[in-house]
Amino acid sequence: MTRYHGGMKPHRLLLVMFGLLASLICEAAQPWPLPASQPAAQPSLSKSPDGQLNLSWIERTDSGHRLQFARYHQGRWTATQTIAQGNNWFVNWADFPSTSATADGTLWAHNLVKRGKGSYAYDVVLYRSSDGGKHWSKPMTVHDDRTESEHGFATLWPWSKNEIAIAWLDGRHTATGNDHSQHDAHSATKKADMNKAMTLRAATFNRQGRKTREWLLDSSTCDCCQTDSSLTTQGPVVIYRNRTADEIRDIQIMRYVAGRWLAPQAVAPDNWTMPACPVNGPAIATQGQSLWAAWYTAAGGVPALRMAYSGNSGERFTHDATLRRGASVQGRVDLQADQKGAWLLWTEETEQQSLWLQPIDRRLQARAPAARLATLQGRGRATGFARMQLADGRVYIVWTDVVAGKPVLRGAIAAP
């Protein structure tokens, strides 16, 4: 769990951050100063239908945490707003808040709030704003089971003009949150008990905050890998890491077609037998009927970065490939897509940790060499998961680094 204290005057922090960015970001990108004014972490980016970028992040307060929000459009940031704050949040390097927006202008955000005394007993809650992020609603718990168990690793996407959809990992059938050892490797028996497995669920909410639908998507998933979602011409898709009774943890996709969720489908099986959760989920991006998936695997004992492509909205994957392989590959992937192909973002670590960016075509061939986007001062889990969005023909990236023992947000803009 990330913990940080202290503060710095806003103008001094921005100057320090800009200097560090200028020295650590490679020629493939330029610094993108971010509006966080205190030690901050867990950034996430989304894009509204009107093209504005939405940035959320967490700051620590004297009594707990607050979820902050700002919008970026035409080269300027709006004033920073507080979505919510509390002293009973679950704050973790791998399970971080996010935002989304619907076509009617409603903004949505989610984070995690503890329930009970279990270390990993917490709820997924939603907030909404109808005035561009200036004011936010009270929290709405997305699930109704009220069990003291793990709920998290959520992904948001627009369901309709005025409804939001959310998918999350739901631990209502597991033991209490106390049984999860840690988020870098969940304990597991040699043969998984499918009656007590983590599940994948989804629901929709209207602009008034009322739940309108809920589904059980998969009755057995990996315990703590991120989920992701996107929209195709046929409907929404959700991607996640599955878990079998034999502890095979490969990537699967679920598609919503003609009014129903279809059965889970393997993307490109690695047959990775893993007796604990790798905390390293997949990413997905779409452009029309084109769909790209990316994920980390260590099948065969060697870390690797894998991708797959489908030209019919995920119905069938025609290409798959290993893009990087070796002990330095950490994964933590993110994907975005445009008319030319996909953009892949990932993390590697040797003596130093680094972020990498590469454009990929529909045959999973590199459209340009992989570029080291940034060299980080932080290492291991402290830097979390970098996120990105495409806007105005450019790639916008945000991540956490650690400077003088405190987390700071960093950003970069890469031009294709």
C-alpha positions as CSV (number, residue, x, y, z in Angstrom):
1,M,0.0,0.0,0.0
2,T,1.4,3.4,-0.9
3,R,2.0,5.9,1.9
4,Y,3.4,9.3,1.7
5,H,3.6,12.4,3.8
6,G,4.6,16.0,3.7
7,G,4.2,18.6,1.1
8,M,5.8,21.3,-1.1
9,K,4.6,24.7,-2.3
10,P,2.8,24.2,-5.7
11,H,5.1,26.5,-7.7
12,R,8.3,24.9,-6.3
13,L,7.0,21.4,-7.0
14,L,6.1,22.2,-10.6
15,L,9.6,23.6,-11.2
16,V,11.2,20.6,-9.6
17,M,9.1,18.2,-11.6
18,F,9.6,20.1,-14.9
19,G,13.4,20.0,-14.4
20,L,13.3,16.2,-13.7
21,L,11.1,15.6,-16.7
22,A,13.4,17.6,-19.0
23,S,16.4,15.5,-17.9
24,L,14.7,12.0,-17.8
25,I,12.4,12.0,-20.8
26,C,14.0,10.9,-24.0
27,E,13.9,12.6,-27.4
28,A,10.7,10.5,-28.3
29,A,8.6,12.8,-26.1
30,Q,8.4,16.2,-24.4
31,P,7.5,17.0,-20.8
32,W,3.9,17.4,-19.9
33,P,3.6,19.3,-16.6
34,L,0.7,18.0,-14.5
35,P,-1.4,19.9,-12.0
36,A,-0.8,17.8,-8.9
37,S,0.4,20.2,-6.2
38,Q,1.3,17.7,-3.5
39,P,3.1,14.3,-3.3
40,A,0.7,12.2,-5.4
41,A,0.4,8.8,-7.0
42,Q,-2.0,6.4,-8.9
43,P,-2.7,8.6,-11.9
44,S,-5.2,7.6,-14.5
45,L,-6.2,9.1,-17.9
46,S,-9.5,9.0,-19.8
47,K,-10.9,10.9,-22.8
48,S,-14.4,12.4,-23.0
49,P,-16.4,12.3,-26.2
50,D,-15.7,16.0,-26.7
51,G,-11.9,15.2,-26.8
52,Q,-11.0,16.6,-23.3
53,L,-8.6,14.5,-21.3
54,N,-9.5,13.6,-17.7
55,L,-6.8,13.1,-15.2
56,S,-7.4,11.6,-11.7
57,W,-4.9,10.9,-9.0
58,I,-4.6,10.3,-5.2
59,E,-3.1,12.6,-2.7
60,R,-2.5,11.9,1.0
61,T,-4.0,14.3,3.6
62,D,-3.4,14.6,7.3
63,S,-6.3,12.2,8.1
64,G,-6.5,10.0,4.9
65,H,-6.6,10.5,1.2
66,R,-8.4,12.5,-1.5
67,L,-9.1,11.7,-5.1
68,Q,-8.2,14.7,-7.3
69,F,-9.4,15.6,-10.8
70,A,-8.5,18.0,-13.6
71,R,-9.3,18.3,-17.3
72,Y,-6.9,19.1,-20.2
73,H,-8.1,20.8,-23.4
74,Q,-6.4,22.9,-26.0
75,G,-3.2,23.0,-24.1
76,R,-4.6,24.1,-20.7
77,W,-5.6,22.5,-17.4
78,T,-8.8,23.3,-15.6
79,A,-8.7,24.1,-11.9
80,T,-8.1,21.0,-9.8
81,Q,-11.2,19.6,-8.1
82,T,-11.6,17.1,-5.3
83,I,-13.9,14.2,-6.2
84,A,-13.9,12.7,-2.8
85,Q,-11.9,12.2,0.4
86,G,-11.9,9.8,3.3
87,N,-9.9,8.1,6.0
88,N,-10.9,4.5,5.2
89,W,-9.8,4.1,1.6
90,F,-7.9,1.2,0.2
91,V,-4.9,2.7,-1.7
92,N,-2.7,0.4,-3.6
93,W,-0.1,0.6,-6.4
94,A,-1.9,-1.8,-8.7
95,D,-5.6,-1.2,-8.0
96,F,-6.1,2.5,-8.7
97,P,-9.0,4.8,-9.4
98,S,-10.2,5.8,-12.9
99,T,-12.6,8.1,-14.7
100,S,-14.9,7.9,-17.8
101,A,-17.5,10.0,-19.5
102,T,-20.8,9.5,-21.3
103,A,-22.0,11.4,-24.4
104,D,-24.5,13.4,-22.3
105,G,-21.6,15.1,-20.6
106,T,-21.7,13.2,-17.3
107,L,-18.4,12.4,-15.7
108,W,-17.8,9.3,-13.7
109,A,-15.0,8.2,-11.3
110,H,-14.4,5.2,-9.1
111,N,-12.2,4.3,-6.2
112,L,-12.0,1.8,-3.3
113,V,-13.3,2.1,0.2
114,K,-12.6,-0.4,3.0
115,R,-15.3,-2.6,4.5
116,G,-14.6,-4.2,7.9
117,K,-11.2,-5.0,9.3
118,G,-9.8,-7.3,6.7
119,S,-6.7,-6.1,5.0
120,Y,-8.2,-6.8,1.6
121,A,-11.8,-6.3,2.3
122,Y,-13.0,-3.3,0.3
123,D,-15.7,-2.0,-2.0
124,V,-15.8,-0.4,-5.5
125,V,-17.6,2.9,-5.3
126,L,-18.7,5.3,-8.1
127,Y,-19.1,9.1,-8.2
128,R,-20.7,11.2,-10.9
129,S,-20.6,14.8,-11.9
130,S,-23.0,16.7,-14.2
131,D,-21.1,20.0,-14.3
132,G,-17.8,19.1,-15.8
133,G,-16.2,17.9,-12.6
134,K,-16.8,20.9,-10.4
135,H,-19.1,19.0,-8.1
136,W,-19.4,15.3,-7.4
137,S,-22.0,13.0,-6.0
138,K,-21.8,11.0,-2.8
139,P,-20.3,7.5,-3.3
140,M,-22.4,4.7,-4.8
141,T,-21.3,1.1,-4.1
142,V,-21.5,-0.9,-7.4
143,H,-22.2,-4.3,-5.8
144,D,-24.9,-5.4,-3.4
145,D,-23.4,-8.4,-1.6
146,R,-22.1,-6.4,1.4
147,T,-19.5,-9.1,2.1
148,E,-16.2,-8.2,3.8
149,S,-14.2,-9.4,0.8
150,E,-12.1,-8.0,-2.0
151,H,-13.8,-6.0,-4.8
152,G,-11.6,-4.0,-7.2
153,F,-9.6,-3.8,-10.4
154,A,-12.5,-2.1,-12.1
155,T,-12.8,-0.8,-15.7
156,L,-15.3,1.8,-16.8
157,W,-16.8,2.5,-20.3
158,P,-19.8,4.3,-21.8
159,W,-22.8,2.0,-22.1
160,S,-25.2,4.5,-23.8
161,K,-25.6,8.2,-24.1
162,N,-26.5,8.5,-20.4
163,E,-25.4,5.3,-18.8
164,I,-22.0,4.1,-17.6
165,A,-20.8,0.5,-17.4
166,I,-18.3,-0.9,-15.0
167,A,-16.7,-4.4,-14.7
168,W,-14.8,-5.5,-11.6
169,L,-13.3,-8.4,-9.8
170,D,-15.7,-9.6,-7.1
171,G,-14.6,-11.7,-4.1
172,R,-18.0,-12.4,-2.5
173,H,-17.4,-16.2,-2.8
174,T,-13.9,-16.1,-1.4
175,A,-13.0,-16.2,2.3
176,T,-12.7,-12.8,4.1
177,G,-10.3,-10.2,3.0
178,N,-7.9,-11.3,5.7
179,D,-7.0,-14.4,3.7
180,H,-5.3,-12.5,0.9
181,S,-1.7,-12.4,1.7
182,Q,-0.5,-9.4,-0.4
183,H,-1.0,-7.8,-3.8
184,D,2.3,-9.0,-5.3
185,A,1.4,-12.7,-5.1
186,H,-1.8,-14.0,-3.7
187,S,-1.5,-17.4,-2.0
188,A,-3.1,-20.4,-3.7
189,T,-3.4,-24.1,-3.2
190,K,-2.1,-26.6,-5.8
191,K,-5.6,-27.2,-7.0
192,A,-7.9,-24.2,-6.9
193,D,-11.3,-24.4,-5.2
194,M,-13.6,-23.0,-7.9
195,N,-16.4,-22.7,-5.4
196,K,-14.4,-20.0,-3.6
197,A,-12.9,-18.3,-6.7
198,M,-12.7,-14.6,-7.5
199,T,-15.5,-13.7,-10.0
200,L,-15.9,-11.1,-12.8
201,R,-19.0,-9.0,-12.7
202,A,-20.4,-6.0,-14.5
203,A,-23.2,-3.5,-14.1
204,T,-24.6,-0.3,-15.6
205,F,-25.8,2.9,-13.9
206,N,-27.9,5.7,-15.3
207,R,-27.1,9.4,-14.8
208,Q,-29.2,9.5,-11.6
209,G,-26.9,6.9,-10.1
210,R,-29.4,4.0,-10.2
211,K,-28.2,0.6,-11.2
212,T,-30.0,-0.6,-14.3
213,R,-28.3,-4.0,-15.0
214,E,-25.9,-6.4,-13.4
215,W,-24.3,-9.6,-14.8
216,L,-22.0,-12.4,-13.6
217,L,-19.5,-12.6,-16.4
218,D,-17.0,-15.3,-15.3
219,S,-17.1,-17.4,-12.1
220,S,-13.3,-17.9,-11.8
221,T,-10.7,-15.3,-12.5
222,C,-7.2,-14.3,-11.4
223,D,-7.5,-12.6,-8.0
224,C,-5.8,-9.3,-8.6
225,C,-5.0,-8.6,-12.2
226,Q,-6.3,-5.4,-13.8
227,T,-9.3,-5.6,-16.2
228,D,-9.8,-3.4,-19.3
229,S,-12.6,-2.6,-21.7
230,S,-13.2,-1.0,-25.0
231,L,-16.0,-0.4,-27.6
232,T,-16.1,-2.1,-31.0
233,T,-18.6,-1.8,-33.9
234,Q,-20.4,-4.9,-32.5
235,G,-20.5,-3.8,-28.9
236,P,-18.3,-3.5,-25.8
237,V,-15.6,-6.0,-24.9
238,V,-13.9,-6.8,-21.5
239,I,-10.5,-8.4,-21.2
240,Y,-9.1,-10.0,-18.0
241,R,-6.8,-12.8,-16.7
242,N,-8.7,-16.1,-16.2
243,R,-7.9,-18.8,-13.6
244,T,-8.6,-22.6,-14.1
245,A,-8.7,-25.3,-11.5
246,D,-5.2,-26.3,-12.6
247,E,-3.9,-22.7,-12.0
248,I,-3.6,-21.8,-15.7
249,R,-3.9,-18.0,-15.8
250,D,-4.3,-16.9,-19.5
251,I,-6.0,-14.0,-21.0
252,Q,-9.7,-14.1,-22.0
253,I,-12.1,-11.7,-23.6
254,M,-15.9,-11.3,-23.2
255,R,-18.0,-9.7,-25.9
256,Y,-21.5,-8.1,-25.7
257,V,-23.2,-8.9,-29.0
258,A,-26.9,-8.5,-29.9
259,G,-28.1,-7.9,-26.4
260,R,-26.1,-10.5,-24.5
261,W,-22.7,-11.4,-23.2
262,L,-21.1,-14.3,-25.1
263,A,-19.1,-17.0,-23.4
264,P,-15.5,-16.2,-22.5
265,Q,-13.0,-16.7,-25.2
266,A,-9.2,-17.2,-25.0
267,V,-7.2,-14.5,-26.7
268,A,-4.0,-16.5,-27.5
269,P,-3.4,-19.2,-24.9
270,D,0.0,-19.2,-23.2
271,N,-0.9,-22.1,-20.8
272,W,0.9,-20.2,-18.1
273,T,0.6,-22.3,-14.9
274,M,1.0,-19.9,-12.0
275,P,0.2,-20.7,-8.4
276,A,-0.3,-17.1,-7.4
277,C,-1.6,-13.9,-9.0
278,P,1.0,-12.0,-11.0
279,V,-0.8,-8.6,-10.4
280,N,-0.2,-7.8,-14.1
281,G,-3.4,-7.5,-16.1
282,P,-4.0,-7.1,-19.9
283,A,-4.9,-4.1,-21.9
284,I,-7.2,-3.7,-25.0
285,A,-7.8,-1.1,-27.6
286,T,-10.1,-0.9,-30.6
287,Q,-10.6,1.1,-33.8
288,G,-13.8,0.1,-35.6
289,Q,-13.6,-3.6,-36.0
290,S,-9.9,-3.7,-35.3
291,L,-9.0,-4.9,-31.9
292,W,-5.6,-5.3,-30.2
293,A,-4.8,-7.0,-26.9
294,A,-1.6,-6.9,-25.0
295,W,-0.5,-8.7,-21.8
296,Y,2.4,-9.9,-19.7
297,T,3.2,-13.6,-19.3
298,A,6.0,-15.7,-17.8
299,A,5.0,-19.0,-19.5
300,G,8.1,-21.2,-19.7
301,G,9.8,-19.3,-16.9
302,V,10.8,-16.2,-19.0
303,P,8.9,-12.9,-18.7
304,A,7.5,-11.8,-22.0
305,L,5.2,-9.1,-23.6
306,R,2.6,-10.6,-25.9
307,M,0.0,-9.1,-28.3
308,A,-2.9,-10.4,-30.4
309,Y,-5.0,-8.8,-33.2
310,S,-8.5,-9.4,-34.4
311,G,-10.1,-7.8,-37.4
312,N,-13.7,-8.6,-36.5
313,S,-14.2,-7.0,-33.0
314,G,-12.6,-9.9,-31.1
315,E,-14.7,-12.7,-32.7
316,R,-11.5,-14.4,-33.9
317,F,-7.8,-13.5,-33.4
318,T,-5.8,-13.9,-36.6
319,H,-2.3,-12.8,-35.3
320,D,-0.4,-13.1,-32.1
321,A,3.2,-12.4,-31.3
322,T,5.8,-12.0,-28.6
323,L,7.2,-8.5,-28.8
324,R,9.7,-8.5,-25.9
325,R,11.2,-11.3,-23.9
326,G,13.7,-11.4,-21.1
327,A,14.2,-10.8,-17.4
328,S,13.9,-7.0,-17.7
329,V,10.3,-7.2,-18.9
330,Q,7.8,-6.1,-16.2
331,G,4.7,-5.7,-18.3
332,R,2.2,-3.3,-16.7
333,V,0.8,-2.6,-20.2
334,D,-1.5,0.0,-21.7
335,L,-2.9,0.2,-25.2
336,Q,-4.5,2.9,-27.4
337,A,-5.5,2.7,-31.1
338,D,-5.9,5.0,-34.0
339,Q,-6.5,4.7,-37.8
340,K,-2.9,3.5,-38.4
341,G,-2.7,0.9,-35.7
342,A,-2.1,0.6,-31.9
343,W,0.3,2.2,-29.4
344,L,1.8,0.0,-26.8
345,L,3.1,1.2,-23.4
346,W,5.0,-1.0,-21.0
347,T,7.6,-1.1,-18.2
348,E,11.0,-2.7,-18.0
349,E,13.6,-2.8,-15.2
350,T,17.3,-3.6,-15.0
351,E,19.5,-1.3,-12.9
352,Q,16.8,1.4,-13.5
353,Q,13.2,1.2,-14.3
354,S,12.1,2.6,-17.7
355,L,8.9,3.2,-19.7
356,W,8.7,2.1,-23.4
357,L,6.4,3.1,-26.2
358,Q,6.0,1.5,-29.6
359,P,3.5,1.9,-32.5
360,I,2.2,-1.5,-33.8
361,D,0.3,-2.3,-37.0
362,R,-2.5,-4.8,-37.7
363,R,0.0,-7.6,-38.4
364,L,1.6,-6.9,-35.0
365,Q,4.7,-5.5,-36.8
366,A,6.5,-2.5,-35.4
367,R,5.6,0.7,-37.2
368,A,8.7,2.3,-35.6
369,P,11.4,1.1,-33.3
370,A,10.5,0.9,-29.6
371,A,11.4,4.1,-27.8
372,R,12.4,4.5,-24.2
373,L,10.0,7.1,-23.1
374,A,11.5,7.8,-19.7
375,T,14.0,6.6,-17.1
376,L,12.6,6.6,-13.6
377,Q,14.2,7.1,-10.2
378,G,11.7,4.8,-8.5
379,R,11.8,1.1,-8.7
380,G,9.6,-2.0,-8.1
381,R,6.0,-1.4,-7.2
382,A,6.4,2.3,-6.1
383,T,5.9,3.6,-9.6
384,G,2.7,1.7,-10.3
385,F,1.1,1.5,-13.7
386,A,1.7,4.2,-16.4
387,R,-1.5,5.2,-18.4
388,M,-2.0,6.9,-21.7
389,Q,-4.6,8.4,-24.1
390,L,-4.5,9.6,-27.7
391,A,-5.8,13.1,-28.4
392,D,-5.1,15.7,-31.1
393,G,-2.8,13.2,-33.0
394,R,-0.5,12.9,-30.0
395,V,0.1,10.3,-27.2
396,Y,-0.3,11.6,-23.7
397,I,1.3,9.5,-20.9
398,V,1.1,9.8,-17.1
399,W,2.9,7.8,-14.4
400,T,4.2,7.9,-10.8
401,D,7.9,8.3,-9.9
402,V,9.6,8.6,-6.6
403,V,11.8,11.7,-5.8
404,A,13.5,12.1,-2.4
405,G,11.4,9.3,-1.0
406,K,8.1,10.9,-2.1
407,P,5.8,10.0,-5.0
408,V,5.2,12.6,-7.7
409,L,3.2,12.6,-10.9
410,R,4.9,12.9,-14.3
411,G,3.7,13.3,-17.8
412,A,4.9,13.2,-21.3
413,I,3.6,13.9,-24.8
414,A,4.8,11.8,-27.7
415,A,4.2,12.9,-31.3
416,P,3.7,10.1,-33.9
